[in-house]
């Protein structure tokens, strides 16, 4: 089970969401479906208005590789940084 610890909006409109999970797998294993859902829910919850919250389209959700020394020093839990590339939902008018 992943828990979202923190999120950060970057200048290029992408987000980093810090997730913590038990070290039962390799640090470079891809994010699970549950971890992707937690990351997306964290960013959506940060939306200031329903228009912002519901108008985000997630282009990419991937694991940001941890630094080698951070993994070596970690105990049973280590942070996983999810990188989410977001953009506003395109409005199509016919």
Wavefront OBJ file of the C-alpha trace (Angstrom):
o trace
v 0.000 0.000 0.000
v 1.383 3.366 -0.960
v 0.857 6.534 1.014
v 1.276 9.971 -0.484
v 3.590 12.058 1.666
v 4.004 15.246 -0.312
v 3.573 16.768 -3.749
v 5.244 19.595 -5.613
v 4.211 21.501 -8.745
v 7.163 22.239 -11.007
v 7.565 25.125 -13.450
v 6.783 22.930 -16.460
v 3.351 22.003 -14.991
v 4.502 18.548 -13.990
v 4.161 17.272 -10.445
v 6.334 15.172 -8.200
v 4.421 13.090 -5.681
v 6.420 11.427 -2.926
v 5.123 7.943 -2.104
v 6.347 5.561 0.581
v 6.032 1.809 0.218
v 7.506 -1.219 1.940
v 10.818 -2.346 0.520
v 9.468 -5.711 -0.572
v 10.369 -5.127 -4.179
v 13.233 -3.686 -6.160
v 13.548 0.135 -5.926
v 13.269 0.444 -9.708
v 10.135 -1.671 -10.076
v 7.457 0.276 -11.941
v 4.660 1.926 -10.013
v 1.709 -0.319 -9.255
v -1.807 0.600 -10.358
v -2.627 1.519 -6.746
v 0.402 3.829 -6.522
v -0.585 5.562 -9.756
v -4.118 6.072 -8.409
v -2.754 7.548 -5.142
v -0.464 9.928 -7.050
v -3.299 11.110 -9.311
v -5.712 11.468 -6.383
v -3.125 13.539 -4.493
v -2.720 15.975 -7.385
v -6.473 16.177 -7.998
v -7.104 16.855 -4.284
v -4.691 19.793 -4.496
v -6.850 21.455 -7.153
v -8.022 24.855 -5.942
v -11.386 24.685 -7.707
v -13.502 21.922 -9.242
v -12.623 23.289 -12.690
v -8.909 22.871 -11.998
v -9.356 19.550 -10.210
v -11.546 18.010 -12.909
v -9.774 19.675 -15.834
v -6.393 17.987 -15.420
v -5.332 15.379 -17.959
v -2.474 13.109 -16.917
v -0.165 12.495 -19.850
v 2.403 10.422 -17.989
v 2.820 8.921 -14.508
v 6.202 7.273 -13.965
v 8.685 6.442 -11.238
v 11.512 8.926 -10.842
v 14.596 6.842 -10.227
v 15.891 7.159 -6.662
v 19.456 8.182 -5.955
v 21.706 5.214 -5.304
v 22.929 6.431 -1.908
v 19.347 7.073 -0.755
v 18.356 3.488 -1.477
v 21.491 2.123 0.197
v 20.803 4.070 3.408
v 17.072 3.332 3.572
v 15.582 0.978 6.116
v 12.433 -0.997 5.371
v 10.780 2.022 3.752
v 12.128 4.425 1.185
v 10.451 7.209 -0.751
v 9.356 6.691 -4.327
v 8.960 9.844 -6.346
v 6.278 9.681 -8.974
v 6.611 12.132 -11.805
v 3.245 13.201 -13.211
v 3.082 15.206 -16.410
v -0.218 17.095 -16.468
v -1.891 19.448 -18.861
v -5.281 21.155 -18.948
v -8.082 19.147 -20.498
v -8.652 20.265 -24.071
v -12.107 21.663 -24.676
v -13.587 20.600 -27.978
v -16.468 22.611 -29.364
v -18.399 21.429 -32.385
l 1 2 3 4 5 6 7 8 9 10 11 12 13 14 15 16 17 18 19 20 21 22 23 24 25 26 27 28 29 30 31 32 33 34 35 36 37 38 39 40 41 42 43 44 45 46 47 48 49 50 51 52 53 54 55 56 57 58 59 60 61 62 63 64 65 66 67 68 69 70 71 72 73 74 75 76 77 78 79 80 81 82 83 84 85 86 87 88 89 90 91 92 93 94
